[in-house]
Amino acid sequence: MADTTIAAGLVIDGNLESESSSRIDGSVLGRVDAKGAVELGPGSSVSSDVSGERVAVSGHVLGNIEARQRVDLLAGAKLTGDVRAPRLTIADGASFRGKVDMEI
Amino acid sequence: MSDERNARLSSVLGAAAVVIGNVNGQGDVEVRGRVQGNIVLEGRVLVARGGIVLGSIEALQVTVVGAVRGDLVASDGVTIHASAEVEGNIHAPRVAIEAGAQIRGHLRTEPLAGKKAEASEGTSAEPRAPEPRAPEPRASEPRIKEPRPSLETHAPASSPEDRPPSPRRTRRRGKGGSHFENGGAVEARSTAAGLEPPAPRLAPQVPAPAAPVPAAPAPTASSPRDPAPRPPTIPTFRKGSHGHRRDS
């Protein structure tokens, strides 16, 4: 159970920072910066960068994603931006446009 | 209706979360972390213990257990718990404040729609909500009631009597607190004194000759107001002023 849950229908008109994990099903019109896991559910939308320990995307992200451990673009995800993470998965049905830097 | 509320989506801003910006939309929100911005929601907001909101909150219902530095506006009601700290104005038709809460701001128990017409007739019975009504609203309100003299005379939610609006009444505004306890007595004095010229306010000595002119109860009724007894002593006239006294 994530520390922070943004339900569908909620709009954060600004940045969201968290020391723990977050699950977002609503909209964030700014950055999401978490020290823990970030889960962007289907129907979610983030209009700027996302950073976290592990980032799993099922919604729309218009910005870069940076994770310390891994990034997973699940089916239905739509990412327009770059990815920086040591591990990355792009599921069948995910949409991605950007650069990937896995810092090998 | 409760089913709808249960099905309403609920968000939690965890204790480790900080939102720098506003929170809008639908659904309920529980703030356990920090929000540096305003919350405008078509739902319920709970500022949990440890939660801090630095901005105003406008929602259907607002419950504060933590801290808020901003206004609280609710179309349903505001509940402030004992551990809460609120620095801002509160405007809701129902407000419940637990003993121990720390609050600084203005309180208005009025429906939001009536915000524009604070002293209008529509609010005469309604905002005297059955819920605990903090004494602050009435103490700060009297200055608004000037065009509605009937409202001043009643604390409880009873229908206001119609009293002849006496110009003296508005000057009694300063004694806002006394409306509750001595409502009747204040009226008696002002009504009796209403027939006198306004001179009593300005120069206490002058009305002594004017006292016998109106009804007999006037001198006795106004005695509490005038510390000195009011015998027909010779007043201190200024030169030429006696010719302009109204009673002559």
Interface residues (C-beta under 8 A of the other chain):
Chain A: A2 D3 T4 T5 I6 A7 A8 G9 L10 V11 I12 D13 G14 N15 L16 E17 S18 E19 S20 S22 G26 S27 L29 G30 K35
Chain B: L9 S10 S11 V12 L13 G14 A15 A16 A17 V18 V19 I20 G21 N22 V23 N24 G25 Q26 G27 V29 G33 G37 L41
